[in-house]
Amino acid sequence: MNALQSHRCGLPFVMRACLVLAIVLARVPTRGDEIDDLFANPPPAARPWVIWYWMHGCISHEGIAADLDAMQQAGIGGAYLMPIKPPLAPSPWPQPVETLSPEWDAAVKFAVAEAHRRDLQIAMHLCDGFATAGGPWITPELSMQQVTCHALNWPDGAIGSGVTIDKPPHREGFYRDIAVVALPAPPGAGVTSQSHPAPRVTTSTGEAADFLLDSSRRGRVRTTEPGWIQYEFAKPFTCRSVTITPDGNNYQAQRLAIEASNDGRAFRPVAQLAAPRHGWHNGEGVVTHAIPPTTARVFRFGWDKEGSEPGAEDLDSAKWSPVLKVTAIELSAEPRIHQYRGKTAAVWRASPRTTAELVPDELCVPQESILDLTDRLRGEYLVDWTPPPGAWTILRIGHTSTGATNATGGAGQGLECDKLNAAAVRLQFDKWFARARDTVGPELAEQTLRTLHLDSWECGSQNWTADLLEQFAARRGYDARPYLPVLAGVPVDSADASERFLFDYRQTLAELLQERFFDTLTRLARDRGCQFTAECTAPVMMGHGMRHFAAVDVPMGEFWLRSPTHDKPNDMLDAISAAHVYGKPIVQAEAFTQLRIGWDEHPGMLKPLADREFARGANRLAHHLFVQQPWLDRAPGMTLSSIGVLFQRGQTWWPAVRAWNDYLSRCQALLQWGRPVVDIAVFAGEDVPSRAVPPHYLVDKLPGLFPGRKIEHERQRRENRGAPTREQPPGVRHSANIVDPDDWVDPLGGYKYDSIDRHALLELATVKDGRIELPGGASYRLLVVPGVTPMQPSGGRMSVELVRKLLELVEAGATIALCERPTQTLGLGDNAAGDAQLAQIVDKLWPAEIVDGGEKRKTTVAQVGRGWVVRGPLTEQAETTVGLRADCVLNFLNAETVPPPTIAWSHRRGDDGDAYYVANLTDAAAQPMVGMHCEEGDVAVLQPVDGRIRRAGRIGEFSGDAAPLDRVWRNGERTWATLSLAPHQSAFIVVRRKGDGGPVDAPPVAGASDSAEYQELLGPWRVAFQPITGEKFVAELPKLADLSQHDDPRVRHFAGTAVYETTLHRGEDSAGAAGESARVWLELGQVENLAQVSLNGQSCGVAWTPPFRVELTPHLRVGENQLQIAVTNTWRNRLVGEQRDAVPKASWTTAALPAADAELLPAGLLGPVELVEEP
């Protein structure tokens, strides 16, 4: 029998508030409603999914059945089945199965049939592996295509009657010509630091670096200290462009400071190079920078880490430690379009436009001087053509395969299909997904294999397809052929004309990607009764990063755990915004992917990350990762190397994981209910690439909405003084100032915003009651047009079509914030006439300068038609003038906490009411006062951890500036609720506009009142140890303590479930004194990591997150009561013990193990454990 120590609870609130999430009791209607039903019984669509990898052909029917049993018992809704990589040699499984073999077909059919028996859904990817859409049936001609070019410089006075020009570089033995053109050689044609008499190369460190002159030579300059590289020519050299070849995807190589000198002593600044915005898939990282034409004998390239940007998803290589690594620097006398490779869509990049300062008009090739020699080409020869007098450059332009493959596949690996060719896309669909459905048969396919999935886009970009020239002419209204040299970086007519052509070119590619890839897949899926889920194309494939989600049923992003270099916050913004804009009810996320498994993961650790993403807009998670285990007797088991969270049978806490998934399901059910309430739309821009605008880009645009502390934080982050680094996960060192989504919870201080893309704004937006509305249900009080951002360097330009739409919206009553005055159009077809039309329309939109006392001043806000235009940046004054009202106001009773607690929130609205999701993301208690901008109604608090509902009745006005704790009241246009949130606790506040039925007593909340009586359970405890591997054993603990500090190595290095047992005695006197309405709770104190509690053999629930509290009342009886607390920890301590040889080796995994000197983690039940009895 356990010793008890009693005391009466008369403690201050701050000591008990973390255990409470309460609202004042009142009378409630008897009839439930839709929200209650969803919350109590989440539908299948609200269940989380898993990413189910079949690794290296290690699969078995027994293992598949066991996996599906585990998913069903865990409350999973479905699985994304993806085979990954070919069998290993030797294979850990004696009978590995090759994809596409008869055995593999049988396994897929078995898996789908077994999933059907368990009411689980199965989705399959578009190809073998997880990226992207390829296979052995894709020929080089049907593969992703890219433009390739070879230049031949024909000097003035050269004699010859025929010209031989080689094929450009090509891959996969495939090449097709596009055009052969001759153009008068631009100044400096063919003159480079490699072809010119070689300069002397020196460095500040004194190391030899002649290899920098030739990118084909091996070698690199690497330094972490400030320094320089110097090219010294014997005679003055005129440089107009510089090509940098980094060692790897090195950001620092693209930010050299160029100086020039005639004597090697006095230097003058020439240019500060800047890297283009780029993603993690940046090709070979080669960049050609246009610089102001400079003639000098000595060129110096200086480097210092100071001034480095700290890195983000669109400046990926800047995330890493600031180290200069460069393998080649080529100076060229030829003018080049600035950073042209990205502008041709050969790689996903965004760069500022080339200016006339960098490439003056006189250095550009006049269009009319270009000769088309395509019909003269015979093999490698130009026939019947002799170069006219003068120097000429002959360009042979063609296309070849990019060579990209679905590299994570097995026997189904092959070239990636042409994403701009609908026939190639159909072939890929038929050979993989349709084949799989045919394999399982029509009945199973229609009932269970009903989801086509497109996972990570890892195949790079492409910039050609067979009929591109015809498509370009049809869509843009002019012939692209005269401008084809621009695809090789050669400026034609002018820098502006060349950039306009490239804009048109990228737009054409983006349209073809949408129509021929995504729209084709949508039709193919729907023809078969399937839904289509897809992740992001950015930052890999050139296009509009949200547009493709219009074609899919479930937009999907991903977020990572403890992996800042690989996290994808902008992916989530793309998917969330697009889902809202295009009316997609579910926003899915590949969840908790991580770079290196830590063996310490558990649901309580993962919850704050899930809550953050729920508040941002995700409403269905797919756990990464569940790997097929062909064995029934190995654990932890096979993994994806060391990537992801071990979310599969073989995980220590798998028997208790249902509680975690039930939490997610309740949240997801309510977050899928109704529609999201978002008041601000931010235009994502017209240029390609585009994607959702992250909050750190809006600090300068909307300073009136950002809290001051966030503005200062962003200023310091951008400054990146000292370029500090940190290490996370262990062994991965990176910039300490990478954009961190944790810093941008509730960025606009009470407003939510979506990004809206060009297509949705032009084709779908209308105005009703002063709000911009979209057919899918989105409704915005304010549209922000931010102008120039790093991802939209042409943001000061705008198409006539778009500016006309803005005028139409504002005249109909919309409110628009224009942060910059548009001055020019974007495309070549819009050129001079378009600029004039643009100016006329902008004059009507842009608030004018007015004369006031003889001085001109700018108006901040102007009424246009029935709407308003705000001249950005948006200030607090402008916010007030146009009548913006924050959706959710957060004040804190513990306001002395600095910084204030991080509270994430989101808002859904249905026909009968509103639901606000509120989550405390910090590891300390918080007492927020939540001011909700919604209609008056009946208020309830829904607790998704345990499914309890606490109600308050319809409320009236409440006067005063503050309210007592745990109250609800109405003040003006807001309903206020005061909550007490434990660390990492979350809740839904539901305000129903309709109250009906008779009143009944509301059940008490799961929290202690000040009059509660506490009794501490002191011990001793009998503990039955049930290790995940190895033999069971029993130990007696005189008191609760950290198991990792125990003398017995079996206990110290335990991993599994330790069942703490004791006997409670409840006398008749205590039961009678408390009364029939008394409730008894068990508070567990510190739990490492999950606790399943049972009393007298009856389950009382799982405590896996603060407050660790379960109710005993239904199962507590007078007399003896048998209490069991089954506490499960993680794998870490056991694996460390095996590494130390402190315990026998019993585990098996393909993942990296923790080091022998790794710190042991607290384990078990540390308490204090208390009975709490409330009258």
N, C-alpha and C positions, 0 to 999 in steps of 0.2 A: 504494500500500500504506500502511496506517495505521500510524503509529508507536505502539509499545506501551511502557508503563511498568509494570513488575512490582513486586509486593510481596507478602509473606506476610501472611495475615490473622491477627494476634495481638491484635486490638483489643479493648478492653473491650466488654462486652455492650451497654451503652447506646448505642454507636455503630452497632451492627449489628442491634439488637433490632427496630427498626422495619421490617426487611426479612423478619422471620421470623414465622411462625405455626406453632409446632411442639409436638408431644407425643412423649414417649419412644417409640422404636421397639419393637415386640414382634412376636409371632407372631399371624397373623390367620387366620380361617376361609377356606377356598377358595370356598365358595358365597356368592354375593351375596344380598342380601335386597331387600325392597320399597323401603327407603329408598335403597339404592344405585341401584336401577333408576329411581326417580323423579328422583334427582339427575342421573343420566347422561342420561336421556331424559324431560325434563319433558313431561307430557301436554298436550294442547291447552288444557285448562282452566287450566293454569298459565301460559300465554302472556299477556303484557300486551296490552291493547287500545289503540285510539286513539279519540279524539273526532274525527270526520271531518265538518267543516263544509263545506257547499256555499254559499258566500257570494254573495249578490246575483245569483243565477242564473248566475254565471260558471262554467259547467261544459262539458266536451266529452268525447266518448267516448274520444278519444286521451288526454286528461288523466286520466280515470277509470282507464283501463288502466294508465297510468304510475304513478298513485298506488298502485294495488293491487299492481303489481310491486314498488314500493318497500316496501310493508308486508310482503309475503311475504319479500323478501330480508332485511328487518330482523328477522324472527322475531316478527312481530305475530300475535296469534290472531284478532282481529276488529276491526270498526269500528262505532262508533255514528254512523250516517248521519243528519245533521240539516241540512236546508236553513235558511239564516238570511237574513232580510231580503229585500225585493224588489229588482229590478234598479236600479242607479244610473242617473242621467241627467246626463251621458253615462256610458255603461258602459265600463269598461276592456276588456271582452270584446265583440267586435262582434255576437255572437249570444246575448245573455242569454236564459235559459230561465226562464219563470214556473213556479212550483210549480203542480201540478195540471193543467198543460197536457199535450197529447199528447206534446210533446217531452220534458217532464219525466218522464212515465210511461215513455217509452222509455229515458231515461237511468237511471232507477231499475232497470228490468229488466236493462239492460246491466250495471249495476254489480253486481247480485246474481249474474248469470250469470258475470261475470268473477271475482267473489270465489269463487264455487263452484269454478271451474277451478283456483284457487290454494289451495284448502282454507282459505279465510278465512270467518269467520262475519260476518253483518251484523245489526245491531240497529237498530230505528227507534223514534223517540220517539212519544209519544202525540198529537203535533200538529206542525204547522209551527212551526219555531223550536225553542228549547230550554226554553220555559216557557209554560204548564204543560199545559193540556188544553182548547184552544178552537179555534174555526173559524167560518167564515161561515155554517154551517148551524145554529149555536146561536142561537136566538131570545132576545130579552130574557127571556121567560118561563122558558126553560130555562137561563138563565145563573146565575151565582153571585148569591145573594140576600142582602140585608141589611135589617135593621129600620130604619125611618125614622119620625119622629114630628113632629107639629105640635101645639103647645099653644095653647089659647085661654083667657085668664083672663077670667072673667065676674064683674064686681065686685058686691058686695052692693048691692042696691037698684036694679040695672039693670033697665030695663023692656023687655020684648020677648016676643013669643009664639013666636018661631022663632029658631034659632041657625044661623048659617052658619059652617062651619069648612073651611078650605082643605085641599087635599091637602098632605101633607108634601113636602119636597124629594125629587125622584126623578130617575132617569137613564134614558136610552135610550127615553124616551117610555113607560115601563112603570111601572105602580103598581097594587098590589092592597091592599085594606084587610084588616087583621087584626082590629081591634076599635076601637070608639069608647067611651071611658069618661069618666065625670064623677066627680070626687072633690072633697070639700071642700078649698078652696084651702089649701095648707099655709102656715104663717107666712112672710111675705115673698114670696108668689107674685108673679112678674112684676116685682119690685123689684130693679133692678141699677144698677150705676154708669153704665149707658148710658140707662136709662129714668128714673132719679132725676134731679133737678137735677144737672147735670154737675159733678163735682168739678174743682178746679184741679189740673192735672198739672204737676209740676215734677221736675227731675232734678238729681243732684249735679253734673252737668257744665254745667247752665244751658241745655241745648238744649230747644227746644219739643217736646213729646211728646203733644199732645192727641189725636193719631191713635191712641194706645193705647186710647182709650175705645171704639173701633169697629173690629172686625176686618175690616170691608169697606174701610176706608180704607188707603191705601198709606203706608208708612213703617215705620221700625224704630228701636229703640234698640240700638246696638251699642257694646260697650266691652270692653277687655281689662284695665282697671283697676278696683279696687274702687269701688263707688258705690251709688247708690240711685235709686229712682223713688218719687215720693210722690203720693198722691191726698189732696187736702184738700177735705172736704165743708163746705158752709155749716152744716149741722146734723148731729148724730150719725147715723151710718149703722150698721145692724146687718148684719154680714157673716157668712155661714155657709158659703160656698163661693167659691172663686176659680178662674176658668178662664184658663189661660195659653195663648196662641197664639204659638208660636215662629216665628222666621224660619228655615224649614227644620227639619230634625230636630235641634234644638239642645237638648242635655242641660242646659246651664247655665241656661236659662230656667225649668226645672222644679225648681230648687233654691234659689229665693229665700228669704230669711229675712224673715218678716212681723213688723212691729212696729206697735203702735197707740199713739195719743196723743189726749188731749182738747184739748191746747193747742198741739201742734206743737213742743214743746220737750222734755217728759219722755215718753219712749217706754217701753213695756213689751213684752216678747216675746209673740208670739201663736203662731207656728208656724214650724218649719223645713221648707219643702217638700222633698220627695224625689221624684225621677223614678221612675216604675214601671219594672220590668225590661222590656226591650223589645229587639226584634231590628232588623235593618237595614231591614226593611219595616215602618215605624211609622206608616203612614197620613200624615196631615197633622201629626202630632206634638202635637195639641191635647190637653190634660189638664185635667180638672176636679178640684181638690183640695178635699176637705172640711176645714174648719178648726174649732176650737172656736168656738162662737158668740161674737162679739165686737162690742160697740157702742163706736164711737169716731168722732171727727170727722176724724182724720188716720190714714191707713194708709201705711206705708213698706215698700217692698220692697227689701231690701238684697242686694247680691251681692259675693262675693269668691271667687276661684278656690280659695283654701285650703279644704281639706275636700272637694274634688272626688274622686269615685271615678275610678280610672284607666281604666276601660272594659274591656269583655269582650263576648263574643257576645250575652249577655243584658242588656247595658247599652251598646248599640252606639254611641249618639251621644256617650257619654262618652269614646270613643276619640280624639276629635278635639281639636285645640288648644282650651284653655279660653277661649272667647270668649262673652260674653253677647250673644244676638241675639233680641230679642223684638218682636213686632208688635202684640200686644194683651194687655191684662190686664182681665178683667171681674170685678168684685166682685158677688156676688149675695146677697140676703137669704134665698134659698130654700135649704133643706137639700138636699144631694145625696149619693148614695152615693159614697164616696171612689173617684176614678179609675174611674168606672163603665164607660167605653167599652171598656177591656180586659176587664172582668169580664163584659160582654155578648157577648164574642168578636167584636166588630166589628173588633178589631185584636189581634194577638198581644202580650199584656202579662201581667205578673204583679204584683199589688199586695197590700199588707196589707189585712186586712178592716177595714171601717168599724166603729168602736167606738161605744159609747153616749156616750162623752165628746165625740166629734165630732158625732154625730147622736143626741141624747137621744130616748127613746121618745115624749115629748110632741110632738116635731116630725115624727113619722111618721104617715102616713095609715092609719087603721084599715081593715082589709080589708073589714069589713062595711059601711063607709060608701061604698064605691065602687059606682057605678051603671054597669051595662053597657048602653050605648045603641046597640050595633052594629046591631040590627034597626030602629032609627029613622032610619038614614042613607039619604037619597035624593040621590044626587049629592053636592052640597056642603052639603046642608041636613039638619038634624035635625028630623024632622017629629013632630008629636004629642007634643012635649015642651017643657015650660017649666021653666027652672031653678028649683028650690025656693029659698026665702029663704036668703040668705047668699052668700058669695063662693065661686065654683066654678072649678075648672080642668078644662077639657075636653081630653082627649088623643085625637087621631086617630092611631092606630098602624097602620102598614102595612109593606109590603115592596116593594123595588125592586131593580133590578140593581145590583151593585157597579160595573158598567162596566168591570171588568177584562177585558183581552184578552191573547191570546198575542202580545205586542207585538214579539217578535223574529222573527215569522213573515213570510212574503211574501204570496202570493196566498191562502194558507190562513189568513190572520189573521182573527180574529173574536172574539166574546165568549167568555169562559171558561165552560165548562159548570158547571152546578150540581153540586157535589161531594157533595151530600146527596140526589141524585135519581138512582136507578139507571138510569132511562130515558134521562136526559141523558148519563150516562156511557156507556151502550151506544151511543148515537147517535155520540158522539165517537169511540169505538173503531171503529165500522163505517166512518165517513167518512174515517178517516185510516189507521190501522194495517191494518185488515182490507182496505181498498181497496188499499193497497200490496201486500199479499200476493196479492190477486186479480190485480193488475197483472202480477206476476212469474210467476204460474202456480203450480199446486199442487206440482209437483215441486220447483222452486227454493225455494218457500216452506217446504216441509217439511224441506229439507236445509240451507238457508243463511239464510233470513230467519226466524229462529226465536226472536227475542228482542224482547219489548216493553219499552220503557224509559221511565221517568218521571224527567226530569232536574230541574233547579232549580225549586223551588216559589217562583214570583215573582208570583203572582196575588193575593196578599193573603189575608185570611181572609173567612169568611162566617158569618152567624148566623141564617139562616132558610132554610126550604124549605117547600113548599106544605103538607105534612101534619105540620108540626112539632108543633102542638098535640095532635094525636091520638097521635103517637109519644111525646110527653112524658108524657101521661097513662098510656099503657100501660107505660112503663118506670119512671116515678117514683111512680105510684100516687096522684096527685092532679092537679087541674086547674090549669094554669098561668095561666088567664085573670085571676083576681083579682090576680096579681102582675105582669101585663104592664107597669104603670107603672114598675116597677123597671128595665125595659129603657131607659127614658128617664132613669134616675138618681133617680127619685122613691122615697124609702124607704117601704115598706109594712109596717105593724105595728110593726116595730122594725128597727134596723140589723142585728141578728143574723138575724132572719127573712129579711130581704132578701138578705143575703149567702148564707144557706143556699139560698134559691131560685136564686140565680145559680150556685152550685156545681152544683146539680141540672141547671140549664140547660146549662152547659158540658159536663157529663158526657153529656147527651143528644146534643149536637152531636158530641162525640168518638165516641160509639158509631155514630152515623149515618155519619160520615166513614169509619169502619172498614168498616162493613158495606156501604154503598152505593157507595163509591168503590173502596176497595182490594180488598175481597172480590169485588166485581163484576168488576173488571179481572182478578183472579186466575182466576176461573172462565172468563172469555172467553179468556184466554191459554191456559189448560190445555185448554179444549175444542178448541183448534187446535194442540195439541202444542207450545206455545211456553213459554219461561220468561219471568219477569217480574223485571226489575231496577228499583230505584227509589232515589232519593236521599231526603233528609230533608224532613219537613214543617215542622219547627221551624227557625228562629224566625219563621215567617210565618203558617202556618195553625194555628188553635187546635185543639189535640188532645193526645193522649198521644204524645210524640215518638218513642217506640220501638215502640208497639203495632202500627203499620201494617207494620213489617218482618216480623211473623209471617206476613203474607199473601204476601210476595214471596219469590222464590227467591234473589236476590242483593241483600242490603242494600248500600247505597252511600253514602259520604260524600265529602268533598272536602277537600283541603289545598292551601294556596297557598305560593308561593315569594316571599320578600322582600316580602310584602304584608301586614303585621300588621293593618292596618285591615280587611282582607277575608278573613283566614284563618278557617278553620272547624274549630278543634280539637274543639268540642262536636259538630259534625256527625259527625266520625269516632268519637267516643265513643258517640253514639247508634247508629250502624251496627254498630260492633264489639260493644257490649254486647248489642244485640238479636240479632245473629247467634249469639252464644254462647248466650244464653238460649233462643232458639227453634230452635237446632240447625241453623243455616245454615252449610254448610262454607266458603263463599266470602264474604269481605268485600272489596268492591271500593272503589276510591277514584279519583275524578277527581283526577289528580295534576299538581302543578307549575303550576297556574293562577297567573298573576301579573298584577298591575295594569298594569305597564309593562315591555315587553320591554327588556332591557339589551344585547342583542346580544353578551353574554359568556357565555351559558349553554352548558354542556357536561356530559356524563354524570358526570364526576368531581365537578363542583359539585353535581349533583342527588343523588348517592348518599347523603350523610348524611341528607338529608331523607327519602328513601325508606326508609333503614334505621330511622330513628326511627318511621315509621309502621308498618313491618313489626313492630317490637317492640311497638307499641301494639295490633296485632291485624289490620291490613290484610294481605291475602294475594293481591290481584290489583290491579294498577294500570291505569288507562286514561289514557294520555298526553294532556294538554291542551297542544298542540293540533296537529292535522293538517288543513290547509285544502286543499280541492280546487283544483288548479292546471290550468286549461284549456290553459295554454301548456306547451310542452316546452322553451322557450328563455329563460325569465325566472327570475331568482332575486334575492333570497330568495323573492319571490312574494307572493301575497295572504295576508293574515292577518285575524284578528278585531280590527280596529283595531290596538292595540298590546298586546292582552291575550294572556297565555299564553306558553308556550315554543314556539319555532319547531321543531316536531318533524315534519318533512316533507321530501320531496325538495326540494332548494334550500338545505338546511342544509349547511354546510361539511363537517361530520363524519358526514353520513349514510352514506357508504360503509363507515364503521367502526362504525356504531351497533349492529350485530348483537351485538357483545361485551357491550354494555350490556344489551340485552334478554335475552341468554342468562343474564347474572347475575340479572336480575329473575326469569326463568323458573325457575332453580334454586332461588332463595329461595322463590318462590311455591309450587313443587311441594312443598317440605318443610313450608312453613307451612300448606298445605292438608291435609297428611297427619295422620292421627290426629285428636285433638281438643285444644282448648286446655286448659291446666291453669291454673285461676284459683281461688284459695282464698277470696276474700272477695266477697260480694255486697252492694251498697249499694242500699237501697230508694229509688226515684226519686220517691216521693210519690204521693198520691192526687189532689191538686188538678190542675186543667187551667188552663194548660198544664203539662206535665211533660216532662222529658227527662233524659238521663244526667247524673249528678252529677259535675261536674268536680273534680279533686283539690284545687284551692284552696279549695273549699267544705268539705273534710273536715279541714283542718288543726286546727280547733277541736274536731272530733268525735273524731279518732283521734290525739291528740298522741303516744301511745306508739309509733305506727308510723312517724311522719314523722321523718327525720333533723333534728337541731337546727338545722342551717344552713338547711333549707328552711322551718322554722317562722319563723326570724328573717327570712329573705328575704320571706316572705309578709307578715309584720308591716310591714316597711318598704314593701313594694309597696302595701299597703292604705292606709298612712299618706299616701303620695303627697305628701310634703312639698314644697312649692314648685310642685306640679303641673308637673313638668318635661316637656319635649317633645323629640322627635327627628324626623328626616326620613328616611323610607324608604317607597317609593323616592323618588328625587329629585323634589322639588316637592310631596310629600305629607307635611305636618307633622301629628303626632299625639302623643298621650300616650306618654311613654317607659315607662310602667308598665302598658301593656296586658298582659293575661294572655298569656304566651308559652309555647307548648307545650314549647319547649326547656328551660324551667325546671322542667318536671314529668316529666322522664325518670326512670323508676323512683321515683315519688313516695313510695311506702310502704316503700322500703328493703328490697326483697326479696320483697314480696307483690304479686300482681296482683289487681285488683278489677274486677268488672263492675257495672253498674247493672242492677237488675231492676225491671220495671214492675209496676203493680198487677195486670194481667190474669195475667201469668205467675206471680206469687206466689200469687194466689188460686186459680187454676185448674190449675196444672201442678206446683207444688212438693210434693215428698214428702221423707221422711227415710229414709236408709239408712246404717247404721254411723256415725251421728253427723254425717252430711253432708246438706245440703239438695240434692236431686237433681231434675233436670228431664228430661223425655223425650228432649230433643235431645242429652243427654250432659253438660251442665253439672253441676258438683258443687262445692258450697261448704262450707267448714269453718265460716265465720262469716257471719251476716247482720247488717248494720248498718242500723238505722233512725235516720237522722240527725236527725229532727225538723225544726225550723225552719231553712230556708236561704233566701237571697234569692229563689230561684225557687220555693220552697215556703213562703211566709209563713204558711200555715195548717198547717205541719208538726206543730204541737203538737196538732192534732185528728186523729181517726182514726175510720173507720167501724167499726161493731160487727162487720161481716163480716170486716174485716181483722184486728182485734185478736183475734178468735176464731181466725182462721187462725194467727196468731203463737203463740197458746197451744197449739194443736194441734201445731205444728211442734216447739216446745221440749219439750213433754211426750213427743214421739216421739224426742227425743235431739238436736235441733238446738241450736246455740249462737247466741244473738241478743244484740246490743248495742243497747239502747234508750237513745238519747242524751237523750230527754226523756220525761217521763211524759205520755201522752195524757190530756187532761182533758175534751174535748168531741168530739161527732160533727160531721160536715161538712154534711150535707144537711138539708133541711126535713122530709123524711119520718122522719129519725132523731131529731128534736128531743129533747123531755124524756125520753120513755121510753128512747130510744136512749142518752142520756147516762147514765142509771142503769145500763143493761146494760153500757155501756162501763166504768164505774167498777168494777163487780163483777169483770169479767174482768181489768182492769188490776191490781186488787189481787192477783191470783194471779201476775201477770207481774213486777210492779215489785219489785225487792229492797226489803225492809222496813227501817225504822229500828228498831234494837234497843237495848235499855238495856245499857250497859256501865259499871259503877261509878257508877250513878245518873245517867249522862249518855246521851243518845241519840246514836247515830252511824249513819251510813249504811253499809250493806254494799255493797261494790263488785260482788261476784259472788254469785249465789245459784243453787242447783240447783232446778230445777222439773221434776218428773217425771224423765225420763232425760236431760234437757238442762240447759243453763246459760243464765242471763240475766245480762248485764253492764249495770250502770248506767253509762251514758256520762257524760263522754267516756272513751274507751278508753285506759287508761294501760299502761305497760310491765308493771306488776304484774298487771293484769287479763289482759294478753296471755299472760303466763306461767301464770297460774292456769288458764285455759281450754285451755292446751296448744297454742297456735298455734305453728307452725314456719315460718319464712321458706322460700320455695321456692328462692330463689337468693340466696346470700350472696356479695358482692363485696369482696375485700380487694385491696390493691395493694402490689406490691413497691416501686414508686416512691411510697410513701405520703407522702413529704415534699412532693409536689406539692399545692399549695393554690390553688384547690379541686381535689379529686381529679378524674381524668378522667371524662368523662361516658360511661358504658357503658349502652347499652340492651340489654334482653334480653326474650325470651319463651320459653315452654315448651309443647311439644306432647307428647302421650303416645299411643302406639298399642298394639296388642296385644302387641308384642314388645319394647318399649323406649320410650325418651324421647329427645327432640331439643330441645336448648337453643340458641336463636339468640342470639349475642352480637355486639354491634356497638360499635366505638369511634367516637363521634360527634365527637371533638375532632380538631384538626389537629396533635396531638402523639402520639408513641408512648405506649402504655400496656401495663402488664404486670399484668393482673388475675389473681388467684387466684379461680376460680369454684367455689363450693360448691353442688352440686346435690342437692336433696332428692329422691332417686330410688333405686330398688333397684340393687344391685350388678350389674355386667355388663361386657361388652366395650365399650371406649371407642374412638371414632374422631372425628377432626376433619375436617369437610368444608368445603372452601374454595370458595364459590360464584363467586368471580371467575374462576377458571380450571378449576373442576370437579375439582380434585385431592382425594383422600381420604387421610388419614393415620391409621393405626390404632395402638391400643395394646391389649394383651391384657387378659384378665380380671384384675382387681386385687384384692388382699387388703387387710388392715388396714395402716395406716401410722401409726406413733406419732410424736408431736412436733407442735409448734405451727406449724411452717413447712416448706416444701418447696423444693427447688432449682427453678430455672427449668425450664420445659418438661417437667413431670412430671405424672403422674396418680397419685392415691392415694385410699384409702378411709379415712375417719375417722368412726366411729360410723354415723349414718344418712345421711351425705353422701358423694358422690363428688366429689373435688376435681380440678380441672385448672388448671394454670398456663399461661397463654397469653402470647404476645408479639405485640401488635397494632400494626401500622403506623398512621399517621394514617388515619382513616376506613375502617379494615379491619374486616371482619366474618367470622364463621365459625359453623358449626353444630357443637356437641359432641353426639354421638350415643352414648347408653348403651343397648346391646342386652342384654336380659335372657337371651338364649339364645346360646350359642356352640356352633357345630358345624363339622364338617369338619376336615381336617388343617391344621396351621399352614404358612404360607408367609411369605417375607420381605415386609414391607410396603415400598412405594415411599417414597423419601425425600420429605420435605416440601419445598415451594418456598421454601427459605430457606438461608442460608449458615451453615456450621459455622465454628468458630473456626480450623480448620486449612485453610480454603479459601485459594486463591491468587487474588489480584486483579491484573488487568492493565488499565490505563487506556488507552483509545483516544484519542490526542491530536490526530489530524488529519494532513494537511488533509482536508477533506470536499468532495466534489462534491455540490451541491444542485440538484436539478431542481425548479423551482417550477411547480406546477400550480394556478393560481388558479381559484377557483370561477367567476369571470367574467374575461374578458380573455385575453391571449396568454400562452403558456407561455414560460419562459426558464430559463437555467441560470446559476449563480454558483458561484465557488469560495470556500470559507470556510477560512482557515488554522487556525481553532480555533472551537469552539462558542461562540455568543454569542446574546444576545437579539435576534431579528430586528427588533423594534420600535425598536431603537437603531441600525439600519444606516443608512449614508449614502444608499444608493439608495432613493428613495421607493417604487419597486416592491416592494422587500423590506420597508421600514419599514411600509408600509400593505398588506401581503400578507394575503389571506384565502384559505385553501384548504389544499392538501397540499404540503408541502415534503419531497421524497424525498432523504434523506441517504444517500450511497453511499460505500462504502470497501471495500478488499480486506483480508481477514485471512489470515495465513499460519499454518498449524498444522503444525509439524514432526513427524516420526515420533518423535523423542526425547521431546517433551513429551507426545504421545499415549501412548507406551509407559510413561513414568514414572507417568502418572496411573492406568493400569490400566483394564481393561475396564469396571469399575463406575463410573468417573469420570463426573461430569455437569458440563456447562458451561452457565452462565447468562449472560445479558446484563442488566446493571443500567443503566438509562438515566438515573438521577439526576432532574433537573428536566425535566419534559415539559410543554409548553404547546400542546396540551391532550391529544391522543390520539396514540399511536404504533402503527402496524402494522409489525411486524418480519418480514422474510423473509431467509432465508439460502440462497444457491444456488437462488433461484427458488421455494423452499418456504416456506409461511407458518409462522411460529413463534408467532403469536398477536398480540393487541392489548393494549397496556399503556395503560390509561385512568384508573387510580387507583393510589395508593400501595399496596404497593411497586411501582414501575414496573419490572417484572422478567419476562423470558420465558426459556424454556429453548431452547438451541441444539443440545443433544446429538444428537437424531435426525438432524439435517441437516448436522452438522459433519463435515468430511472432512480427511484429511491433504493438505496442500498449500494451494493457493489457494482462498479462500472469498469469495464475493461477498455482502456485507452491505448490506441496504437497510433504512432506518428512515424510514418515511413518516409524518411528523408533521403533524397537522391542527390548526389553530387556529380561532378563532371569526370571525364576521363583523365584529366591532367595528372593528379597525384599518383595514379597507378602507373601511367606511362613513365613518369619520372622515376618512380621506384624501380621499374624494370630496367631503365637505363642505368641506374645506380647498382643494379644487381641486388637490391634490398629485398625484392620479392621475385618469385619465379616468373619467367616470361610466359604469359598466357595470352597476350593480345596478338592480333594480326591486322595489318593495314598496309596500304600502298602509300599513305601520306607520310610526310616527314614527322618525326617524333620530337617531342621537346628535349632539350639538352639535359644531361644528367645533373647539371648545376642549376637547372631552372627552379624558381621559387615554388614551393608547395602552396596551394591555395587553401583558405579556410574551408572546412568541410563539416557536415553534420548539423545537428541542432544545437545552437549556442544559447538560445533563449534570451531573456528569461521567459519561461512558459507560465502563463497566468490564465486562471478562470475568471471571467468577467460576468457578473450576474447583475442584470438590469431589472429594476422593478417594473 
